[in-house]
Amino acid sequence: MAHLSNQSHHAETPDHEDRIEIGSLTPHFQAHGFPWKQVLGYVASLLLTALAFVLVMNHVLPPTALIAVILVLAVLQAMLQLGVFMHLRESRGSAWQVIVLGLGFFMAAGLIIASVWIMMFKAGVS
């Protein structure tokens, strides 16, 4: 008799585990409150973009330093948007995020390399 109860309990376990896994995938929204984090992230993104625009339009730095500053601002903005809007830090599992980010970086690098190659090729043809 005890053997039958273990079998029935064992048969229910996978179903229970599935419920827990599916429940952990559902988004966890706060019951109420204004989304200050997203508003501040949006304002910070606008400020970073405006800062880069002002630096370029007013020629306040030599070209090499300007490119370096703009790249730093771009990385800061990408980190801000990944953290605030893509909820990168709020996930329970990060394995799939690493894969997706790696694929994104790979595709971006391929696009940049192909663009530079095409520009170099066009300069040689004309």
Backbone bond lengths (Angstrom), bond angles and torsions (degrees), N, CA, C in turn:
res aa  C-N    CA-C-N  psi(-1)  N-CA   C-N-CA  omega(-1)  CA-C   N-CA-C  phi
1 M - - - 1.438 - - 1.526 111.12 -
2 A 1.332 115.30 -41.71 1.458 118.71 178.51 1.525 110.36 -64.83
3 H 1.309 115.28 -32.25 1.450 120.02 178.98 1.529 111.25 -63.70
4 L 1.336 117.37 -39.15 1.459 121.11 178.58 1.525 111.66 -67.11
5 S 1.319 117.28 -38.08 1.460 118.45 -179.99 1.520 110.86 -68.68
6 N 1.326 118.34 -33.07 1.461 120.41 176.37 1.524 110.73 -66.88
7 Q 1.339 116.43 -38.11 1.456 119.57 179.11 1.518 111.06 -66.59
8 S 1.331 116.78 -41.93 1.453 118.24 -179.67 1.521 110.51 -68.63
9 H 1.348 117.08 -36.02 1.465 120.09 177.03 1.525 110.01 -67.45
10 H 1.331 116.20 -40.37 1.465 120.70 179.04 1.527 111.13 -64.94
11 A 1.322 116.98 -35.16 1.459 120.60 179.09 1.528 110.97 -69.28
12 E 1.321 118.52 -28.44 1.459 121.25 -179.32 1.526 112.13 -82.34
13 T 1.307 118.35 -21.02 1.459 121.99 -175.08 1.531 112.96 -60.63
14 P 1.335 120.19 -49.17 1.468 118.20 -179.84 1.529 112.33 -59.54
15 D 1.336 116.50 -38.47 1.455 119.81 178.98 1.524 110.37 -62.36
16 H 1.321 116.66 -42.58 1.464 121.78 178.84 1.525 110.50 -65.15
17 E 1.344 117.40 -41.22 1.463 120.74 179.05 1.521 110.86 -63.78
18 D 1.325 117.69 -38.75 1.455 120.98 177.85 1.518 110.93 -62.31
19 R 1.333 116.33 -41.40 1.456 119.29 179.03 1.522 111.33 -62.58
20 I 1.314 116.25 -40.35 1.467 119.67 179.53 1.520 110.13 -65.66
21 E 1.323 117.17 -43.93 1.452 120.22 -179.22 1.518 111.41 -64.29
22 I 1.318 117.66 -45.75 1.457 121.27 179.11 1.519 109.97 -64.53
23 G 1.330 116.97 -39.09 1.466 120.13 178.08 1.513 112.43 -63.72
24 S 1.324 118.53 -31.37 1.465 120.55 -179.58 1.523 111.84 -76.85
25 L 1.316 116.84 -16.78 1.459 120.34 179.46 1.524 112.99 -85.72
26 T 1.316 117.27 -16.91 1.456 119.19 -179.90 1.518 110.08 -71.87
27 P 1.326 118.33 143.06 1.462 120.23 179.94 1.521 111.32 -66.24
28 H 1.290 115.63 146.96 1.460 121.65 -179.54 1.523 108.39 -109.36
29 F 1.312 116.97 94.88 1.455 122.04 180.00 1.517 109.82 -91.46
30 Q 1.311 115.28 147.86 1.450 118.44 174.49 1.524 107.84 -71.40
31 A 1.321 115.92 150.44 1.465 120.44 -177.41 1.516 111.48 -65.40
32 H 1.295 117.49 -36.29 1.464 120.65 -179.63 1.523 109.03 -157.20
33 G 1.280 115.90 171.03 1.450 120.90 178.57 1.512 111.53 121.31
34 F 1.302 113.96 150.80 1.457 120.75 179.64 1.531 108.81 -81.54
35 P 1.333 119.03 140.60 1.474 121.31 -176.65 1.537 111.93 -78.59
36 W 1.330 116.39 69.29 1.463 120.77 -177.96 1.519 112.13 -61.40
37 K 1.298 117.12 -35.76 1.464 120.71 -178.75 1.533 110.66 -60.24
38 Q 1.330 116.95 -44.46 1.464 120.38 -179.51 1.528 111.19 -70.09
39 V 1.325 117.64 -38.60 1.460 120.57 179.30 1.524 110.01 -64.73
40 L 1.325 116.97 -45.52 1.471 119.96 179.00 1.529 111.16 -65.86
41 G 1.330 117.34 -36.62 1.459 120.37 175.87 1.518 111.89 -63.97
42 Y 1.323 116.60 -39.99 1.467 120.93 177.95 1.525 110.99 -65.21
43 V 1.341 117.04 -44.62 1.462 121.25 179.20 1.530 109.97 -63.81
44 A 1.339 117.28 -41.47 1.466 120.23 178.15 1.532 110.90 -63.88
45 S 1.323 117.95 -38.26 1.468 120.84 176.55 1.517 111.23 -63.75
46 L 1.321 116.57 -42.22 1.466 120.08 177.44 1.520 111.28 -63.24
47 L 1.334 116.93 -40.88 1.465 120.17 179.49 1.529 111.55 -65.71
48 L 1.311 117.47 -41.15 1.467 119.97 177.55 1.526 111.17 -63.59
49 T 1.318 116.72 -40.84 1.468 120.59 177.51 1.517 111.07 -65.57
50 A 1.333 117.57 -44.05 1.467 121.54 179.04 1.524 111.14 -63.78
51 L 1.328 116.70 -38.97 1.464 119.88 178.60 1.519 111.12 -62.84
52 A 1.327 117.41 -44.72 1.464 120.56 177.30 1.524 110.83 -62.59
53 F 1.315 117.55 -40.76 1.468 121.51 179.68 1.524 111.31 -63.48
54 V 1.331 116.90 -45.42 1.466 121.19 -179.72 1.521 110.58 -64.37
55 L 1.335 117.18 -41.58 1.468 119.97 178.92 1.525 111.55 -61.45
56 V 1.301 117.28 -40.51 1.465 120.60 -179.40 1.526 111.26 -72.88
57 M 1.316 117.25 -44.76 1.465 120.12 -175.76 1.523 113.20 -68.73
58 N 1.338 117.63 -31.12 1.462 120.27 -177.76 1.518 113.41 -96.26
59 H 1.311 118.52 -0.45 1.470 123.02 178.09 1.528 110.97 48.86
60 V 1.323 117.21 51.68 1.460 121.11 -175.84 1.528 112.69 -81.78
61 L 1.311 117.99 -13.87 1.459 121.80 -179.33 1.524 109.94 -130.17
62 P 1.326 116.68 156.76 1.470 118.79 171.66 1.529 110.09 -62.42
63 P 1.317 117.78 156.12 1.471 120.49 -173.94 1.535 114.64 -54.40
64 T 1.318 118.35 -42.49 1.457 119.98 -178.29 1.527 111.36 -65.68
65 A 1.326 116.97 -44.38 1.464 120.93 178.62 1.528 110.31 -66.78
66 L 1.324 116.70 -37.01 1.463 121.00 179.46 1.526 111.31 -62.69
67 I 1.325 116.57 -42.53 1.463 120.55 178.33 1.530 110.24 -63.79
68 A 1.327 116.73 -41.19 1.464 120.16 179.34 1.533 110.94 -63.51
69 V 1.334 117.09 -43.84 1.465 121.00 -179.70 1.524 110.37 -65.32
70 I 1.321 117.22 -41.65 1.468 120.47 179.75 1.532 110.22 -64.97
71 L 1.319 117.82 -39.16 1.466 119.88 177.25 1.527 111.33 -64.56
72 V 1.329 117.45 -39.90 1.468 120.34 176.85 1.527 110.08 -63.87
73 L 1.331 117.18 -43.74 1.467 120.67 177.98 1.529 111.08 -62.63
74 A 1.318 116.96 -37.34 1.468 120.47 179.07 1.524 111.08 -66.75
75 V 1.324 117.41 -41.41 1.467 120.34 178.46 1.527 109.96 -65.54
76 L 1.336 117.09 -42.33 1.465 120.46 177.00 1.520 111.40 -59.61
77 Q 1.326 116.29 -43.39 1.465 119.63 -179.53 1.528 110.99 -67.73
78 A 1.316 117.69 -38.03 1.463 120.08 178.00 1.525 110.43 -64.66
79 M 1.328 117.50 -42.56 1.461 120.51 178.03 1.524 111.12 -64.37
80 L 1.322 116.48 -40.83 1.456 121.18 178.77 1.525 110.54 -61.59
81 Q 1.312 116.41 -47.08 1.463 119.31 -177.74 1.524 112.50 -70.68
82 L 1.333 117.56 -35.04 1.467 118.98 175.50 1.523 110.95 -65.63
83 G 1.308 117.02 -37.92 1.457 120.25 -178.39 1.511 113.70 -76.34
84 V 1.339 117.13 -41.87 1.459 120.53 -173.72 1.531 111.88 -87.56
85 F 1.307 117.12 -50.06 1.459 119.86 -171.56 1.531 113.34 -92.56
86 M 1.329 117.49 -30.48 1.463 119.71 179.19 1.529 111.58 -96.25
87 H 1.321 117.71 -0.50 1.465 124.13 175.89 1.523 111.86 53.24
88 L 1.317 115.75 43.63 1.460 120.83 -176.57 1.526 111.94 -64.28
89 R 1.321 117.76 -36.85 1.455 120.95 -176.99 1.522 112.83 -82.63
90 E 1.299 118.72 -10.88 1.457 121.55 -173.37 1.517 113.81 -96.28
91 S 1.294 118.43 3.83 1.460 120.71 -176.15 1.520 111.12 -81.20
92 R 1.322 115.34 154.86 1.465 120.62 178.24 1.513 111.44 -86.35
93 G 1.302 118.13 -24.88 1.460 121.73 179.13 1.516 109.27 -131.99
94 S 1.318 117.35 132.74 1.459 118.90 -174.47 1.518 113.12 -108.13
95 A 1.320 119.46 -0.08 1.460 121.08 -177.03 1.528 111.35 -62.51
96 W 1.318 118.01 -46.96 1.464 119.79 -178.77 1.524 110.71 -69.55
97 Q 1.326 118.23 -30.03 1.458 120.53 178.70 1.522 111.30 -67.65
98 V 1.314 117.37 -38.19 1.460 121.00 178.09 1.525 109.60 -64.09
99 I 1.312 116.80 -41.32 1.464 120.63 179.39 1.528 110.63 -64.51
100 V 1.320 117.10 -45.85 1.460 121.05 -178.61 1.532 110.68 -66.32
101 L 1.334 117.98 -43.00 1.461 120.46 177.70 1.528 110.96 -64.14
102 G 1.332 116.84 -40.20 1.464 120.09 176.92 1.517 111.57 -61.73
103 L 1.317 116.92 -42.47 1.461 120.76 177.36 1.526 110.59 -64.05
104 G 1.324 117.10 -40.80 1.465 120.82 177.56 1.515 112.37 -62.27
105 F 1.333 116.60 -44.06 1.470 120.00 177.83 1.521 110.93 -65.37
106 F 1.333 117.20 -39.08 1.462 121.26 178.01 1.526 110.92 -61.99
107 M 1.336 116.40 -44.76 1.466 120.05 179.62 1.526 111.28 -66.87
108 A 1.332 117.32 -39.93 1.463 120.40 178.60 1.528 110.21 -64.50
109 A 1.328 117.09 -43.00 1.467 120.33 178.61 1.528 110.24 -62.76
110 G 1.322 116.77 -42.25 1.468 119.50 177.57 1.517 112.47 -61.81
111 L 1.317 116.76 -41.06 1.459 121.01 178.35 1.528 111.34 -64.44
112 I 1.327 116.20 -43.04 1.471 119.87 179.76 1.516 110.83 -66.19
113 I 1.329 116.95 -46.12 1.468 120.29 179.79 1.523 110.76 -62.50
114 A 1.312 117.92 -42.95 1.465 120.63 178.97 1.523 111.14 -64.89
115 S 1.328 117.21 -38.97 1.466 120.21 179.37 1.522 111.34 -65.32
116 V 1.323 116.32 -43.91 1.474 119.91 178.47 1.520 110.19 -64.41
117 W 1.338 116.48 -40.85 1.457 119.64 179.19 1.526 111.21 -63.05
118 I 1.320 116.99 -42.01 1.467 120.27 179.72 1.523 110.36 -65.76
119 M 1.330 116.89 -41.22 1.467 119.30 178.36 1.522 111.23 -64.29
120 M 1.327 117.34 -39.20 1.471 120.29 178.15 1.520 110.13 -67.16
121 F 1.320 116.73 -40.93 1.462 121.09 -179.39 1.529 110.16 -65.14
122 K 1.329 117.11 -42.33 1.458 120.56 -179.60 1.528 111.00 -65.40
123 A 1.323 116.73 -37.56 1.471 119.77 179.50 1.514 110.21 -64.55
124 G 1.340 117.95 -34.53 1.459 120.80 178.96 1.510 112.91 -73.88
125 V 1.322 118.76 -28.58 1.458 122.72 -177.78 1.519 111.31 -78.77
126 S 1.319 117.44 -41.73 1.461 119.74 -175.37 1.490 111.14 -85.00
